[in-house]
Amino acid sequence: MRLAVIDCGTNTFNILVVDTQQDCKYTRIFNTRIAVKLGEGSINKGFIGAEPFKRGIDALMTFNAIIKEHKVEKVMAIATSAIRDAANRKAFVEEAFMKTGISINVITGNKEAELIYLGNQEAVKLDDNISLIMDIGGGSTEFILADKNKIHWKQSFNLGAARLLEKFNPSNPITNGEINLIFNYLSQNLIPVFQALKNFRPTELVGSSGAFDSVVEMINGELKGEAIVDTKTGYEINMDNYHKISALVKGSSLEQRKKIKGLAPMRFDMIVISCLLIDFALKYFNLNKMRVSTYSLKEGAIVDLLKRELNTK
């Protein structure tokens, strides 16, 4: 079966087209992403603004053409934080269906975390030790404590890069005082993670795609680290290199960030907040090892679908 999975995220809409097999395996056929910045100007006000609304619908119309071009048999579209929390989400979902025929499933933060785990489990070799999987979105950030067999604890927090950027509107470059202010805010809002860490002690941080892919790409571009290739889905991060890149990002203005090798234009504005979230997790959760998974929610949704179909046979 040829399947398309669409991830309607806060910053980007992503599409992945695959051919599925009977043994819960699949072959990647095509994937691309479009920066929509769905939360621009209004994410903390609880609605999708007129321009971002249009960008989102236009992206889905582009994806619909891709779906037809690749003769896709089944489409699975998933919406997360920005749409989930928007007062006008019903209007967005209805207009998307009217103009494209794509039916969007708005999932809970809990389900989002579960699919992220399945995607990461597919991409990196988890073992019997517990890993802290972290997915930084524009609207929400998910934390999952898990091993190779199961999730021990998970929670989604409305602490995405777009939300924090709009809330704090930091200087350019960000100041130490602003960093401390954001860290204090995270400390207050991530108490459930600190409590979970008392029961489940992770040995590493596993970064889930997105901003973490950018970390790999910047280490490659600026420090001649390993490049992301299609044939590999998991990357070990040299911690010294990560801290050099984080310092570079935090010490740069927007114009300077545009010159960082390996940093995609869609991340120019939010990468500072993303690095702060990673810094916070490493420092306050006492982690000194990090890996990156290039798989996340889309791949997890495919695994989830294939497992459910297998169980119904």
WODAJO-V996305 format. One record per pair of residues at least 24 apart in sequence whose C-alpha atoms are under 6 Angstrom apart, sorted by the first residue. I is the first residue (numbers start at 0). J is the second residue. D is the distance in whole Angstrom. If there is no record, write none. Layout:
i = [I:I]
j = [J:J]
d = [D:D]
This chain:
i = [1:1:2:2:2:3:4:4:5:6:7:7:8:9:9:9:9:9:10:10:10:10:10:11:23:45:45:45:46:46:46:56:60:76:77:77:77:78:80:80:81:108:112:114:114:114:115:115:115:117:118:118:118:118:118:119:119:119:122:122:122:122:123:129:130:130:130:131:131:131:132:132:132:133:133:134:137:138:160:160:160:171:172:172:172:203:203:203:204:205:205:205:206:207:207:208:208:208:208:213:216:217:217:217:220:220:221:232:232:233:233:234:234:235:236:236:245]
j = [71:72:71:73:74:74:75:76:76:77:77:78:79:37:38:81:137:138:34:35:36:37:137:35:305:84:85:86:85:86:87:95:99:103:103:104:105:105:138:139:138:155:141:296:299:300:295:296:299:299:294:295:296:298:299:292:294:295:232:233:292:294:233:201:201:202:203:201:204:205:204:205:206:206:207:207:161:162:269:272:273:252:250:251:252:286:288:289:289:289:290:291:291:292:295:292:293:294:295:262:261:260:261:262:260:261:260:292:293:291:292:290:291:290:289:290:274]
d = [5:5:6:5:6:5:5:6:4:5:6:5:6:5:6:5:5:6:6:6:4:6:5:5:5:6:5:6:4:5:6:6:6:5:6:5:6:5:5:6:6:5:6:5:5:6:5:5:6:4:5:5:6:5:4:6:6:6:5:6:6:6:5:5:5:6:5:6:5:6:6:5:6:5:6:5:5:6:6:6:6:5:6:5:5:6:5:6:5:6:5:6:5:5:6:6:4:6:6:6:5:6:4:6:5:5:6:6:5:6:5:5:5:5:6:6:6]
